[in-house]
Amino acid sequence: MQENLGEALDDSASDPEITPASGDPAAPSLWTRLRPELPWAAGVGLLALLMSMTAILVGTTMSALDEQTHMDYAWQISRGEIPAAGDDLSDYVLEEWSCRGQSNMPELPPCELAAAGDAATEDYPGHGENYNFFHPPAYYVTAAATGLVGEAVGLEFSTGARLASAAWLTIGMVAVYGALRTWRLPRSWAFSGAALLLAFKPVIASGWQVSNDGPAMLVGAGALWVLGRWALHGRIGWLWPTLVALLAATTKVMSSVGILAVVGLIAVMAVADVRKRDWRTLGRRAATVLAPVAVVSACMTGWSAFQSGRGDPDWVNPLFGISTREVVGRPFDEVVPTLLDAFGLIKSSQFPTELDGWQITSVTSAWWVLLTAAPFMVLVAFGAMRNERLLGLAAIAGTIGAGVIVQVQEVVGNGYAFRLISGRYAITLLPITAAAFVLSLQHRGFAIALHTAVGLSVAVMWLSLGGVL
């Protein structure tokens, strides 16, 4: 591996698993290159699907992470509508909320009252309003589609909508495996690196509940892949980073944190182009940086403009003052102390009682310590000019950037600041963080420790989800 950060490397020079046969001048076909990867990719995808389906079957109550609003968004889409400011939750969602229950809210209106359509929206938390109407619609279109399919085969719409999240997570985990292989990890290491993400509550939750966190692993895998293409192979084209940014911005704007952290690093490296007066490379690098930023900005402002002309113009978010506090004077006192909150990005999540347990909490907490340290581990493990260090820099920049973006949006838009930044806002950084961790262990030769720890953790998580443990 070359020593200069971000320099191009030969794609097959250090990985005999993907090198053409000796003496064969022809490049291998796509099928030849993909065939040995399929069992490993399918394996991690199957694990994700099985764990998501187990959670869906066992975890019948509503998620505490605003699932009622996300479910209502999907329900409205399925009926040809888009929620707007001030809209109440639909009668169907209110009934589901009351009848399914929510483990941390025992005082919901009775199921019988909601089923009869007589439950008052004001009696529900958040005044029974859909305060998540502002999110872009791409995820909800998929949830609406699977919800309608669910209805067609005799399931509840809500259960069918949850299947969209399971599908997103399954595809995302396959993509994480592929992105890790880009970093020239052997297949078994890439498999364990992807599978270890299934040891975290927020990842399992993204495949269980109706939430636009569902595509997070796929978006994060895209950011990791783009970083690998640039750092290891010198590929700084604008198309793939822009497509990853588009996927993020049309599902959940905060999901763009990962790809923005990556293009931010590419922008910093432009200093070298200026010093060398390499204007051609500088132009390519500028396009790689500016195109994703422009796409995220356009999606965010365009959707906000669309929603600002709809609904109640005087609407006030019913959650103001609960998870936020009013900014008095300059916002530094409210904002600065929260900027490191996202370093706990894999610990925070709320599982319903039927899914949670000390085993799951213990596994997630143990890995939380390790992956919180991972960005710093990779910085220490590798020399000053090694490309692997970019993973640590991207993870650190992204977690801080997540806090900055969230707070700036809230302060500028509403004059309030969050009391605490949920780690879920930086969930798309998990694949990058996992790559930093796995590469650090590989550098030290800790193969048995990694594979054993991941295997035991995933087994405990799955068996606990299913109620066996």
N, C-alpha and C positions, 0 to 999 in steps of 0.2 A: 504494500500500500504506500502511496506517495505521502510525503510528510506535510504538504501544504494544504491548509484548510480550503475546501471548496474546489480544489483542482480536479481536472478530469482524470479518471482512472479507467484502465481497460476493463470492460464489463465482465470478461471471463478469465482474466489472468490468474486470480487467486482463488477461484472456486472450481475445483475439478468436476463438481457435480453438473455444471452447466457448460463445460467446455466441449467442443466438438471432438470426436474421436481423433486420436493422433494420426496425422497423415491425411485426414479428410479435409480438403480445402473448402468444401461447401459448408455454409452455415446451417445448423439444424433447423428443421421446420418448426413452426409454432407448436404443433401437436407433439413433436419429439421433446420439446423443452417443457411443455406443460404436463405431459403424461406422468412423470414421476412425482409431480407436485400434487396431483389430484387426491390420492389417498390421505395425505396429510391435511390438505385444505378441507376436504370433505369431513375429515374427523373432527376438526375444531368447529366447523359449521354445525355438525350434528350435535356436538356437546352443547353449543349455544341454543340450538333449537329444543333439545330435550329439557334443558334447564328452564328455558322460557315457558315451554308448555307445562312443565311441572308446576311452575309458579302460577300460571293462569288457572290450572285446574284446582290448585289448593287455595290460592289467595283470591277468594271470591269477593272480599270487601273492597271498598274504594281506597285508592291510594291517598295518602295525606298530602301529596305533592300536587294539589289542585287538579286531580284527575277529572273531577266533575266538569271543570271548564273546558278541558281538552276534549272530553267525550262529547260535550255539547257542541263544540266547534265541528267535530266530525259529523255529528247528527245533523246539524244545520246544513253542512255541505251536501250530505246525502239527500237532503230535501230541496236542494237547489238554492239555498240561502247562505249568506255569509254574516256572521254575528257582527254587531257594531256596538259602539259605546252606549252603555245604559241598558243593553238587552238583558232580560231575565233568562235564566236557564230554562230550557224547554221542559214541559211536563214529563216527558219520557225520562230525562236525566234526573229530575227531582225524584221521580219514583225509584229509579235505579239507586240513587244515593240513599234514600230512606230504607229501601228494602235490602240492599246489599250491606248497608251500614259502613261505618268508618271507625276503626278501632280507637282512635284518639278523640272521637266526637260522639259520645254515647247519647247525647241529647238531641238528636235529629228528630224531626217530625215523624210520627208513626207511619209505617209502611202502608197500612190500610187507608190512611187519610191521603197520602200521596197518590196511591193507586186510583183513588176515586176522583183525583184532580182537585181536591179541596185543601191541599196544603198551601199555606201562604209563603210566598218566596221570602218575605221578610223574616220568617222564622228560621231560615237556613243561614249558616255562616256566610259572611260576605254579602248579606242581603239577597242571597240566591241569584247573584248577577254573574254574567260571564265577563270577568275582568281580564281575561287573556285573549280578547278578541283581536288585539293588535299584532299578534304573531302572523308571519307569512303563511300561506295556505298549503304549501306543497305536501307536508307530512299529512295534514288532515284529509287531503284528497285520497291518499292511500288508505287511511283508516276508515274513511267513508266507504271506499270500495270493498274492503274486506268485511266491514260491518254489514253491508248489503248482501254480500255472499253468505255471511253467517245467517242472516235472516232467511235467505232463500233455502238453506239446508236445515232450518229448524233451531238455530241458535239465537240467543239474544243478540241484538245489534251490538251491545257493549262488549260481549265476548268476542264477536267477530272483529270489532275494531281493535281489540287488544292483539289479535293475530297479526296485524300490520306491524306492530312493534316487534313481535317475535321474528317476523321475516326480515325487518331492517337489521336487527341484531345478528341474525344468522349470516346474512350477506356481509355485514360489517366485520364479523370475526374472520370470515374467509379472506376478506381484503386485508385485515391486519396481518394474517399469516403471510400473504403475498408481499406486503410492504416490508415486513421483517426480512424476508428473503432478499429483498433489494439491498439490504445492508450486509449481504454475504454471510449471513448466519446459516449454518447447516440446518437441514430440514427439522431435525429433532429439536434443536434450539429454538427455531422459529415457531414450531408447534407449541412448545412450552411457554414461549413468550406471549403468544396469543392467548393460550388457555388460561394463563394466570390472571387475565383480566376478568375471567368468570368467577374469581374468588372475591369480587367486590359487590357489595349491595347496590351501589348506583348503576353498575353495568347490568346486573340481573333485573333491576327495576326498570331499566330502559327497554327491556324486552318483555316486560310483564304488563305494565300499565299503559293506558292511552296517554301518551305524552310525546311532545316533539323532541324529546331527548332520544327517541328511538333511532334516528339516523346518526347519532353522535359517533359511534365506533367506525362507521363507514367514512364519515368526514375526517375523523382523526387519522384513519389509515391513509386517506388521500394526502393529508399533510405530511405524514411520515414518508410516504412514497416520493412525493415531490422533493422533500429534503434529501433523501437518498440519491435521487437522480442528479441533483445538483452537486451534492458534496462528494459523491463517489465517482460520478460519471461526467461531471461538467456540463450537464444538460440544463440550460436555463431558458428554454422556450416558454412562451407566455400562455399557451393553450391549456395545458393540464392544470397549472395553478389556478387559472381562471375558472375552469370547469369545477374544480373542488370548491372554490369560493362561491360559485353559483349554487351548487348543491347546499352549501352551508347557509347562504343568505336567504334561500327560498324555503328552508325548513325552520331554522331558528337563527336569528342574526348572531347570537352569542356563540353559536357553533363555529363561526368563522375565526375564532381566536387562534386555533391551531395553525391554519394556513396563513393568517396575517403575521403570526410570530415567525413563520418560515420565511415569508417574503421580506419581513423586516430584517432578518439576518442577511438575506441576499442584498438588500439595499445598503447595509453597513459595509459589505464587501466591495461595494462600488468605489470606495475610497482608493482601493488598489488600482482600479481601472483609470481613475483620474491621474494618479501618480505616474502610471505608465503611458498616459495619453492614448489609451486604447479605446478610442471613441466608438468603434463598432461594437465591442463587447459591452461597453457602457450603455449603448442604445438598447441592446438586447436585454440587458439586466433591468433597465428602466421599464421596458415593456412588461417584463415578468413581474415587476413590483407594482406598477401602476394599474395594470389591467385587473388583477384581483381586487385591489382596493376600490377601483371604480365600480366594479360589479357589486361589491358589498354595499357601497354607498348608494348606488342607484336603486338596488332592491330595497334598502332600508327607507330611503327618502320617498321612493315611489309608492311603496305600500302605505307608508305613513300618510302621504298626501291623499291616497285613495280613501283611507279610513277616516281621515279628518273631516271629510265632507259628508259623513254618514252618522247616524245615531244622534244622541243627545249632546248638543254642543256644550252644555253646562255640567256634563257628567263628572263626578268626583269618584275616584277609585275608593271603594269601601275599605281597602286594606291600608290606606294612608294612616300613619300613626301606629300601626301594629308592627310591621316589619321595617318601617322607615321612621325617620324623625326629621322634623323641619330644619332646614339649614338657616342658621342665624349668622349674618355677616358673611365673611369669607368661609368657604366650605372645608378648610384644611382640618379643623378639629373633628369634623364628622367623617371625612373621607380617608385621610392618611392612615389612621389606626386600622382600617379594614383592608388595606391593599395586600396584605400577606395572608388573608383568610383563605384564599383559594389553594394554598399549599396543603390544606386538608382535603383536597378535591376528591379523594377516593374513600373518605371515611363517612362523610355526612350522607345520610339517607334515612328515610323512615319507612320501615317495613310494617305491614299489618301484623297483628299478633299471631295469626295462623301461619305466617311465613318466618317470623323472626325467632330468635333463640340465642342462647349463650354461645352455641357452637358457631353460628354464622357471624355473630358479632366478634367473636375471638379471632376467627380467620381473617375477616376484613380488617380488624384493628392491627393485627400483626403485619399484614401486607402494607397497610397504610404507613407504618413506620418505615418500612424498607423502600417503598416507592417515593415517599417524601424525601428520602435521602438520595434517591437514584440520580437526579440531575447533578448533585455534587460528587457522587461516586464516580460518574463517568469523567468529570473534570479532573479528578485526582488520579484515576486509573490510567489515563492516556496522556501522552506527552503534549507539550504546549501547542504543537502545530498539527495534531491529529484530527482528522475529520469527525471522528466519533464525538468529540467535545461539542460539536454543533448541536447534538441532541440535548445536552445539558443546558446550553445557552438558550435554545428554543423553549425548553420546558420552563426555565426560570422566567424568561421574558414573557411567555404566554400567561403564566399564573399571575404575575403582577399586572400584565396588560388586561387580563379579565376583570380584575378589580377596578382598574382605571375606567374601562369602557362602561361597565355597569353603573358606576357611580356618576360618571359624566352624563350618561343618558338620563339618569334619574334627577340629578341636580338641575341640568339645563331644561329638561322637559317638564319637571313638576315642582322644583324647588325643595325637594326632599332628598335625603340620602339614606341608603340602607344601613341598618344597625350592624348587620353581619352579611358578608358576601358568601353565599352558598358555593361550596366546591363544585356543584353541578354546572355552574357557569363555565368551568374550565374542563369539563369532562372530555372534550375532544382532544385534550393534551395527553390523555392516558396512553394511547399507543406510542407516542414519542417518549413518554416517561418509561414505559415498559421496555422499549428498545434500549434506552440508556442503561437500565438495570441489567438486562440480559447480556448486553455487550460487555458490561463491566465484569460480570461473572465469567463469561467466556474468556476474557483476557486473563483471568486468574485460574482458569481450568476447573471451575466448580460445576461440572456437568451433572454429576450424581446428585449433588445438593439441590440444584435447580429442579431437575426432573422429579425428584422425590417430593420436594416441598409442593410443587405445583400439583402433582398427582393426588397427594393426600388432601390438599386444600379444596380442589375441585370435587373430590369424592365426598368430603364432609359437607360442602355446600349443597351438593345435589341431594344427598341422603337427608340432610336437615330440611331442605325445601319440601321433600316428599313425606316428611314426618316419620322417617325411619329412625333417625337419631333424636 
